């Protein structure tokens, strides 16, 4: 029996799609490898930045070194972006673009076929029943994006926004909950653009309302969502729901209006401020996390300082900071006035330092306050690990079996990148 291994790079949508591929391979008669090498490797790539693409190519080469006789199948966004380059890497048997991803088992069975069926469909048809090595399950509800941010290549690689039918999502959610998953993380390339498959407004609110009725589902978490898509209806639903986690990841990218306009973002800094104020007014315990891009063309010292001051004002609990990556075939690729590499590194370091400071402040604010935590893993250190609803990592002493249970905890101190706590009696 042929063995396989799946390597995933990039976003939650890619992770979901890899799990779907894994299940299809298992049901097609393949066996997942438990050794260092496999007969077949699947690399589900990412191309959101040049670094991500390079990491994808490096993973392919690493598998070829590990087993030169193995057949390597490549899919994902880099397969769309750099098809010829990846196809020429030694060991690659086939490169499948995103619209062929769900047909991967057929390509592997045929081993040499490099053209798919005439009507291959698209990756929205992926479906899962488990989520390998995860306590929380990701649930893909949407694909593609219409936002047109000037720096982003993903709409060209995944296409325009499209949504899965609501009944299909509910059926899959019930299956996951039936298999023991207590928390589902809703994900999409542009999550807030979900329209319940019928083009109706407030589709995300309708979907969440339907998911809340599933018996046994204890927590619903939203992945990254654009500020423009956090509607008053969604905020109200989150404020009164007993199942929606009080956490939103809102990618601000910058807080300087000049830079935001160059990025073709759909909301400026004033809108960001009002949104954060509204969220904290209705959901005081909410954790707000974000992405910040530094070094975008046109970002000068004043622009950067505006972003720093904004972050100090709104105090996100986590900040993912990264530098601008010029991507061909995007409007930002031809923009001039790029900051020097050393300046970009210094700005990145400054935001990272501020991120640590703000995270510690968020942790301190929750000391001795009860939190609901889904215990997710039995780590190598003498603690269980899990996350609170507002996305604080929590460490619990190992005393009894707690994995995949939701417990009320009392934080007693700051530990590593989170809180040390004990189960509240």
C-alpha positions as CSV (number, residue, x, y, z in Angstrom):
1,X,0.0,0.0,0.0
2,X,1.4,3.4,-1.0
3,X,2.1,5.8,1.8
4,X,1.7,9.6,1.7
5,X,2.4,12.7,3.6
6,X,0.7,16.1,3.3
7,X,2.7,19.3,3.9
8,X,0.6,22.5,4.4
9,X,1.8,26.1,4.2
10,X,-0.2,29.2,4.7
11,X,-3.7,30.1,5.8
12,X,-6.5,28.2,7.7
13,X,-8.3,27.7,4.3
14,X,-5.2,25.8,3.1
15,X,-5.2,23.7,6.3
16,X,-8.8,22.9,5.9
17,X,-8.3,21.9,2.2
18,X,-5.3,19.7,3.2
19,X,-7.4,17.8,5.7
20,X,-10.0,17.3,2.9
21,X,-7.2,15.9,0.6
22,X,-5.9,13.7,3.4
23,X,-9.4,12.1,4.0
24,X,-9.8,11.6,0.2
25,X,-6.4,9.9,0.0
26,X,-7.2,7.6,2.9
27,X,-10.6,6.6,1.4
28,X,-8.8,6.0,-2.0
29,X,-6.7,3.3,-0.5
30,X,-3.5,5.2,0.5
31,X,-1.9,5.0,3.9
32,X,-0.6,7.9,5.9
33,X,3.2,7.6,6.5
34,X,4.4,7.3,10.0
35,X,8.1,7.1,9.0
36,X,10.6,9.7,7.9
37,X,9.9,9.1,4.2
38,X,6.8,8.4,2.1
39,X,6.0,7.2,-1.4
40,X,3.9,10.2,-2.2
41,X,4.2,13.8,-1.0
42,X,1.5,16.4,-1.3
43,X,2.7,20.0,-0.8
44,X,-0.2,22.5,-0.4
45,X,1.6,25.8,-1.1
46,X,1.2,29.4,-0.2
47,X,2.1,32.5,-2.3
48,X,0.9,35.4,-0.3
49,X,4.5,36.7,0.0
50,X,7.7,35.9,-1.8
51,X,9.0,34.3,1.5
52,X,6.0,32.0,1.6
53,X,6.6,30.9,-2.0
54,X,10.2,30.2,-1.3
55,X,9.3,28.1,1.7
56,X,6.9,26.1,-0.4
57,X,9.6,25.4,-3.0
58,X,12.0,24.5,-0.2
59,X,9.5,22.0,1.2
60,X,9.3,20.3,-2.2
61,X,13.1,20.1,-2.5
62,X,13.4,18.7,1.1
63,X,11.0,15.9,0.3
64,X,12.9,15.0,-2.9
65,X,16.1,14.8,-0.8
66,X,14.3,12.7,1.8
67,X,13.1,10.2,-0.8
68,X,14.4,10.7,-4.4
69,X,12.1,7.9,-5.6
70,X,8.9,9.6,-4.2
71,X,6.4,11.3,-6.4
72,X,5.6,14.8,-5.3
73,X,2.3,16.5,-6.1
74,X,2.1,20.2,-5.7
75,X,-1.0,22.3,-5.3
76,X,-2.2,25.6,-3.7
77,X,-1.6,29.2,-4.5
78,X,2.1,28.8,-5.6
79,X,0.9,26.2,-8.1
80,X,-1.2,29.0,-9.7
81,X,1.4,31.7,-9.4
82,X,4.6,29.7,-10.4
83,X,3.4,26.6,-12.2
84,X,6.3,26.2,-14.5
85,X,9.0,26.9,-11.9
86,X,7.5,24.3,-9.5
87,X,7.0,21.7,-12.2
88,X,10.7,21.8,-13.1
89,X,11.8,20.9,-9.5
90,X,13.3,17.4,-9.4
91,X,10.8,14.9,-8.1
92,X,7.6,16.8,-8.9
93,X,5.2,14.5,-10.7
94,X,2.4,17.0,-11.2
95,X,1.4,20.6,-10.3
96,X,-2.3,21.1,-9.7
97,X,-3.7,24.6,-9.6
98,X,-6.3,25.5,-6.9
99,X,-9.3,24.6,-9.2
100,X,-8.0,21.1,-9.5
101,X,-7.1,20.6,-5.9
102,X,-10.1,18.5,-5.0
103,X,-9.2,16.1,-7.9
104,X,-5.8,15.4,-6.5
105,X,-6.5,11.7,-5.6
106,X,-7.4,11.0,-9.2
107,X,-4.1,12.5,-10.4
108,X,-2.2,10.5,-7.9
109,X,-3.9,7.3,-9.0
110,X,-3.1,8.0,-12.6
111,X,0.4,9.0,-11.6
112,X,1.2,10.6,-14.9
113,X,-1.9,12.4,-16.1
114,X,-1.3,16.2,-16.0
115,X,-4.6,17.5,-17.3
116,X,-7.7,17.2,-15.3
117,X,-11.3,16.5,-16.2
118,X,-13.1,19.0,-18.5
119,X,-15.2,20.3,-15.7
120,X,-13.0,20.1,-12.6
121,X,-15.2,22.2,-10.3
122,X,-13.5,24.2,-7.6
123,X,-12.2,23.7,-4.1
124,X,-15.4,24.8,-2.4
125,X,-16.5,21.1,-2.8
126,X,-13.9,20.0,-0.2
127,X,-15.4,18.5,2.9
128,X,-14.0,17.1,6.1
129,X,-15.2,14.9,9.0
130,X,-12.2,15.2,11.3
131,X,-9.3,17.6,11.7
132,X,-6.1,15.6,12.1
133,X,-4.0,16.4,15.2
134,X,-6.3,19.3,16.1
135,X,-8.8,19.7,19.0
136,X,-10.5,22.6,17.2
137,X,-11.8,22.0,13.7
138,X,-11.5,24.6,10.9
139,X,-14.7,24.9,8.8
140,X,-14.3,26.6,5.4
141,X,-17.4,28.6,4.4
142,X,-16.1,30.8,1.6
143,X,-13.3,31.2,-1.0
144,X,-11.9,34.0,-3.2
145,X,-11.9,37.7,-2.7
146,X,-13.2,40.9,-4.3
147,X,-11.5,43.5,-2.2
148,X,-8.7,44.3,-4.6
149,X,-6.0,45.4,-2.0
150,X,-3.2,46.8,-4.1
151,X,-0.5,44.5,-2.6
152,X,-2.4,41.2,-2.6
153,X,-2.0,38.5,-5.3
154,X,-4.5,36.1,-3.7
155,X,-7.6,37.2,-5.7
156,X,-5.7,36.4,-8.9
157,X,-4.8,32.9,-7.5
158,X,-8.2,32.0,-5.9
159,X,-10.6,34.0,-8.0
160,X,-13.6,36.1,-7.0
161,X,-15.6,35.6,-3.8
162,X,-18.0,32.7,-3.6
163,X,-19.8,31.1,-0.7
164,X,-20.7,27.5,0.2
165,X,-24.5,26.8,0.6
166,X,-25.6,27.1,4.1
167,X,-27.2,23.6,4.3
168,X,-23.9,22.0,3.2
169,X,-22.0,23.9,5.9
170,X,-24.5,22.9,8.6
171,X,-24.4,19.3,7.6
172,X,-20.6,19.3,7.8
173,X,-20.6,21.1,11.1
174,X,-23.0,18.5,12.6
175,X,-20.6,15.8,11.4
176,X,-17.6,17.4,13.0
177,X,-19.5,18.0,16.3
178,X,-20.7,14.4,16.2
179,X,-17.1,13.3,15.9
180,X,-16.3,15.1,19.2
181,X,-15.3,18.7,18.1
182,X,-16.5,21.3,20.6
183,X,-15.1,24.3,18.8
184,X,-15.4,25.2,15.1
185,X,-13.3,28.0,13.6
186,X,-15.0,29.5,10.6
187,X,-12.6,30.4,7.8
188,X,-12.5,31.8,4.3
189,X,-10.3,33.9,2.1
190,X,-12.6,36.8,2.9
191,X,-14.8,35.5,5.7
192,X,-17.0,38.5,6.0
193,X,-18.0,38.3,2.4
194,X,-20.1,35.1,3.1
195,X,-23.5,35.4,1.6
196,X,-25.0,32.0,2.6
197,X,-24.8,30.8,-1.0
198,X,-27.8,32.8,-2.1
199,X,-26.3,36.3,-2.3
200,X,-28.3,37.5,0.7
201,X,-26.9,40.2,3.0
202,X,-25.8,39.4,6.5
203,X,-25.0,35.9,5.4
204,X,-22.4,35.4,8.2
205,X,-24.9,36.3,10.8
206,X,-27.5,33.9,9.4
207,X,-24.9,31.1,9.3
208,X,-23.7,31.7,12.9
209,X,-27.3,31.8,14.1
210,X,-27.9,28.4,12.4
211,X,-24.7,26.9,13.8
212,X,-25.6,28.0,17.4
213,X,-28.6,25.6,17.3
214,X,-26.3,22.5,16.9
215,X,-26.4,20.5,20.1
216,X,-22.9,19.7,21.4
217,X,-21.2,22.7,19.7
218,X,-19.9,24.8,22.5
219,X,-17.8,27.4,20.8
220,X,-17.8,29.2,17.4
221,X,-14.7,31.2,16.5
222,X,-14.3,33.5,13.6
223,X,-10.9,33.7,11.8
224,X,-9.6,36.8,10.1
225,X,-12.3,39.3,9.1
226,X,-12.0,42.7,7.5
227,X,-13.1,45.7,9.5
228,X,-15.7,46.7,6.9
229,X,-17.4,43.3,7.4
230,X,-17.9,43.6,11.1
231,X,-21.5,44.8,10.9
232,X,-23.6,46.1,13.8
233,X,-25.7,42.9,13.4
234,X,-22.6,40.8,13.9
235,X,-21.5,42.8,16.9
236,X,-24.9,42.4,18.5
237,X,-25.0,38.7,17.8
238,X,-21.5,38.3,19.4
239,X,-22.5,40.4,22.4
240,X,-25.5,38.2,23.3
241,X,-24.3,34.8,22.1
242,X,-23.2,32.1,24.6
243,X,-21.3,30.3,21.9
244,X,-19.4,32.9,19.8
245,X,-15.9,33.4,21.1
246,X,-15.3,37.1,22.1
247,X,-12.3,37.4,19.7
248,X,-11.8,39.0,16.3
249,X,-8.7,39.1,14.2
250,X,-9.1,42.3,12.2
251,X,-6.1,43.0,9.8
252,X,-5.5,46.7,10.0
253,X,-2.3,46.5,7.9
254,X,-1.6,50.2,8.6
255,X,-3.2,53.1,10.5
256,X,-2.0,55.9,8.3
257,X,-4.7,57.1,5.9
258,X,-2.2,57.9,3.1
259,X,-0.8,54.4,3.2
260,X,-4.3,52.8,3.5
261,X,-5.4,54.6,0.4
262,X,-2.3,53.4,-1.5
263,X,-3.1,49.9,-0.3
264,X,-6.7,50.4,-1.6
265,X,-8.1,49.4,1.8
266,X,-11.8,49.9,2.3
267,X,-11.7,51.6,5.6
268,X,-9.4,54.4,7.0
269,X,-8.0,54.8,10.5
270,X,-11.1,56.8,11.8
271,X,-13.3,53.9,10.9
272,X,-10.9,51.5,12.6
273,X,-11.1,53.6,15.8
274,X,-14.9,53.7,15.8
275,X,-15.1,50.0,15.2
276,X,-12.8,49.1,18.1
277,X,-14.7,51.5,20.4
278,X,-18.0,49.9,19.4
279,X,-16.7,46.4,19.9
280,X,-15.4,47.1,23.4
281,X,-18.6,48.9,24.3
282,X,-20.7,45.9,23.5
283,X,-18.2,43.1,24.3
284,X,-15.9,44.4,27.1
285,X,-13.9,41.1,27.3
286,X,-13.1,40.9,23.6
287,X,-9.7,40.1,22.3
288,X,-8.8,42.0,19.2
289,X,-5.8,40.8,17.2
290,X,-4.4,42.2,14.0
291,X,-1.9,42.2,11.2
292,X,0.4,45.1,10.5
293,X,2.5,45.5,7.3
294,X,5.6,47.7,7.5
295,X,7.6,49.1,4.6
296,X,4.7,49.6,2.1
297,X,5.8,52.0,-0.7
298,X,5.0,55.5,0.5
299,X,5.3,54.7,4.2
300,X,7.5,57.4,5.6
301,X,8.5,58.1,9.2
302,X,5.3,60.1,9.8
303,X,3.1,57.3,8.4
304,X,4.8,54.7,10.5
305,X,4.5,56.8,13.6
306,X,0.8,57.2,12.9
307,X,0.4,53.4,13.0
308,X,2.4,53.1,16.2
309,X,0.3,55.7,17.9
310,X,-2.9,54.0,16.7
311,X,-1.7,50.7,18.1
312,X,-0.9,52.2,21.5
313,X,-4.4,53.7,21.5
314,X,-6.5,50.7,20.5
315,X,-4.1,48.1,22.2
316,X,-4.6,44.9,20.2
317,X,-3.9,41.8,22.3
318,X,-1.7,40.3,19.6
319,X,0.0,41.8,16.5
320,X,1.4,39.8,13.6
321,X,3.9,42.2,11.9
322,X,5.5,41.5,8.5
323,X,7.2,43.5,5.8
324,X,5.8,44.4,2.4
325,X,6.5,41.8,-0.2
326,X,6.2,43.0,-3.8
327,X,4.2,40.6,-5.9
328,X,4.2,40.8,-9.7
329,X,0.8,41.6,-11.3
330,X,-0.4,43.6,-8.4
331,X,-0.8,47.5,-8.5
332,X,1.6,47.9,-5.6
333,X,4.4,46.1,-7.4
334,X,5.2,49.3,-9.5
335,X,4.9,51.8,-6.6
336,X,8.1,53.6,-5.8
337,X,9.4,55.2,-2.6
338,X,10.1,51.9,-0.9
339,X,11.9,52.2,2.5
340,X,15.4,50.9,2.8
341,X,15.7,47.3,4.1
342,X,17.4,48.4,7.3
343,X,14.6,50.9,8.0
344,X,12.0,48.2,7.4
345,X,13.7,45.9,9.9
346,X,13.9,48.6,12.5
347,X,10.2,49.4,12.1
348,X,9.4,45.7,12.3
349,X,11.4,45.4,15.5
350,X,9.6,48.4,17.0
351,X,6.2,46.9,16.3
352,X,7.2,43.5,17.7
353,X,8.4,45.2,20.9
354,X,5.2,47.1,21.2
355,X,3.2,43.8,20.5
356,X,5.0,42.1,23.5
357,X,4.2,45.1,25.7
358,X,0.5,45.2,24.7
359,X,0.1,41.4,25.1
360,X,1.5,41.5,28.6
361,X,-0.9,44.2,29.5
362,X,-3.8,42.2,28.2
363,X,-2.6,39.2,30.2
364,X,-2.2,41.2,33.4
365,X,-5.8,42.6,33.0
366,X,-7.1,39.0,33.2
367,X,-5.2,37.9,36.3
368,X,-7.5,36.4,38.9
369,X,-10.5,36.7,36.6
370,X,-12.3,33.6,35.5
371,X,-12.0,32.5,31.9
372,X,-13.5,29.7,29.9
373,X,-10.8,27.6,28.2
374,X,-10.9,24.7,25.7
375,X,-8.0,22.4,26.7
376,X,-6.3,21.5,23.5
377,X,-3.0,19.6,24.0
378,X,-0.8,17.7,26.4
379,X,2.5,19.6,25.9
380,X,6.0,18.4,26.6
381,X,6.2,20.8,29.5
382,X,4.2,19.7,32.6
383,X,1.1,21.6,31.6
384,X,-2.0,21.3,29.5
385,X,-2.5,24.1,26.9
386,X,-5.6,25.7,25.7
387,X,-7.1,29.0,24.6
388,X,-9.7,31.2,26.3
389,X,-12.6,32.6,24.3
390,X,-10.8,35.9,23.8
391,X,-7.7,34.0,22.6
392,X,-5.3,34.0,25.5
393,X,-3.0,31.0,25.6
394,X,-3.5,29.3,29.0
395,X,-1.3,26.7,30.7
396,X,-2.8,24.3,33.3
397,X,-1.0,21.9,35.6
398,X,-1.5,18.3,34.6
399,X,-3.8,16.7,37.2
400,X,-6.5,14.9,35.4
401,X,-7.7,14.3,31.9
402,X,-8.8,17.6,30.5
403,X,-8.1,17.5,26.8
404,X,-11.1,18.5,24.7
405,X,-13.0,19.8,27.6
406,X,-14.1,23.4,28.3
407,X,-13.2,24.4,31.9
408,X,-13.5,27.5,33.9
409,X,-10.0,28.6,35.1
410,X,-8.5,31.2,37.4
411,X,-5.3,32.8,36.0
412,X,-2.6,33.0,38.7
413,X,0.4,34.4,36.8
414,X,2.0,35.2,33.5
415,X,3.8,32.3,32.0
416,X,5.7,32.3,28.6
417,X,3.3,33.7,26.0
418,X,0.2,33.4,28.1
419,X,-1.2,32.8,31.5
420,X,-0.6,30.1,34.1
421,X,-3.9,29.1,35.7
422,X,-5.7,26.5,37.8
423,X,-9.1,25.0,37.3
424,X,-11.6,26.9,39.3
425,X,-13.5,24.9,41.9
